[in-house]
Amino acid sequence: MADIFISYSQQDRRRVEPLVHALTAEGYQVWWDLEIRAGEFFDELIETNLKRAQCVVVLWSQHSIASKWVRAESAWAEDQGKFVSVRIDEGIEPPIKFYHVHTRSLVGWKGARDAAVFQALLADIAKVAGPPSSPPNPSPPPHPKSAPDDSKQPVPSQQWIGVAWLIVVVTGVFVGGMFLSGDF
């Protein structure tokens, strides 16, 4: 059973990953829909995990405010007293049902576990879910391999300059050796 269920829009997956990693590193067991395997009935799996979680962290963004799934999960979580509201986009308003609920802002948060905004969110979660089920991990968790659609990062130009110099030096040694040996 997960301590925390993350409700978000799939379009925000990359922005949600740092939060999942940080919460996991703090000792919480987190469930989000990336754990759904091919062939599983996702609606039943989501409902089961939603009901089992101690806390539902809802991430409001320009995408999630329009998601029927996020709205339904949020409404259910609020009715059950498991709701923690978080905004990850500036200038958005959560659905009208949640106007009366304080929403924590993680706009601009880069994933640092010692950041004041993350520590405040941890306190909010602890009030709903209780303390983490496992001890915190003192070092950041390793990031999983990137999804297949991730593009490779370009190699910085300084590395290309170093490679070019290495080629020039090796070529110079080779040509100089040939010249000195009389094979040139």
N, C-alpha and C positions, 0 to 999 in steps of 0.2 A: 504494500500500500504506500502510495506517495504522500508526502507531507503537503506538497504544493502542486496544484494543477495550473498550468499556464494557458490562459485564453488569449488568443491573438489572431491576426490575419496572416495567412500563409505568405502574403506579399512582404511581410516584415520579418521573415524568418532569420535573415542574416543579422538584423538588429536585435533579435530576441536571444540569439545564441550566447552573447556575453552575459546576459542576465542569468540564463540557465546555468552556465558554467560557474558564475559567482555564487549563486544560491547553493549549488551542489558542493562547492568548495567550503561553504559555511557549514555543511553538514546536513542540509535538507535533502530529502529525496524528492526529485522534481519529475512530474510527468507532463509531457507535451506530445503533440501528435506526430512527431518524428519517430516515435516508438511504434507506430502502426505499421505492421508488415503487410506485404501484398497478400491479398486473399482474405484479410480480416474484414468483418463488418464494422466499419469505422464508427457508425452512429452508436452501435451498442457498446463498443469499446470506450468511446468518449464518455458516454453516459455513466458507465460503470466506474471509470476513473474519476470523473467529476464527483460522483457521490462518495467515493472512498477517500478523497483528499480532505485534509484538515482545513485547507485554505485554497481559495481560487484567486490568483493574481491575474487581473484583467489589464491588458496593455492597450490603451486607447491610442489610435493613430488615425491618419486620414483614411486608411484602408479599413481598419477594424470597426470604426463607427458605422460603416455601411454593411458589415457582415451580420447576417441573420444568426449564424452560429455563435458569434461572440456576444451578440445581444441576448440570445437565449441562455447561454452559459452564465452570463453576468446576472441576469434577472433571477435565475435559479439560485446562484451563489449568494446574492444579496438576501433573498428570502430565507436562506438557511443560516445566515450569519457567518458566512465563510468568505465574504467579498473584500478584496483589497484592490482599490482602483489606482491605476498608474497611467500617466500620460507620457507618451514618447515622441509626440509631435507638438510643436508650438501652434497656437492659433486654432485648435480644434475644440469642439464642445462635445462631451459625451452625450448619449441619448438622454432625453428629458427625464426619464425614470431615475437617472443617477445625478441630477443636478444638486440634490440635497446631501450627497456623499462627498466627503473630502477626497480629492484626487492628488496623489503624490506625483511630482514631476521628476522624470528621469531624462528630460530633454537635454541633450548635450553630454550625458554621462557616457564615459568611454570604457567602462568595465572595471574600474578600480574598486577593489573591495573596501579600501579604507576611505573612500570618498564619503563626505557627510550625507549626500543624498541617498547613497546606498545603505549607509548605516541607519538612516531614518526609516527606510523601507524595511530593513531587517527588524527593526523595533515594531513596525506596524504588523508585519507577518507574525512575529512572536506573540503578539496580543491575540491573534486569531488561531494560529496553529500550535502555539507553544514553542518550546525550545527545539532546536534541530534534533533529529533522531540519531545522528552520528556526530562525533567530534569534528570540529573544523579542520580543514586541510591547511597547514601553514603556507604551503606554496600553491601558486595558481595551478589548476588542473591542466593537463595537456589538451590542446585543441584537437578535435577529431580531424581526420583527413577531409579536405575540402570536397564538396559535392562535385560530380563530374562536370557541371556547367561552369565551374570556376575557371576564370582565365588565369594564365600564368602571369606572374609579376614580371615586368621588363627588367632586364639586367641593367644596373646603373652604368652610366658612361665611364666612370672611373675603372670599373672592372674591365671594360673593353680596352681601355688605354693600357692597362697592365698586361693584358693578353697580347696586344700589339707589340709592346716592348719585348716581351718574352720571345715572340716570333722573330723580331729583328735581331736579338742577341743570339739566338740559336742559329739563325741563318748566317750571321756574321762569323760565328765560331766555325761553322761547317765550311763556308767559303774560304776563311782564313786558313783552316787546316789543309784544305785542298791546295791552296796557293803555296803554302810552305812546303808541302810534300812533293811539289812539282807535278801534281796531277791536273793542274789547271791549264 
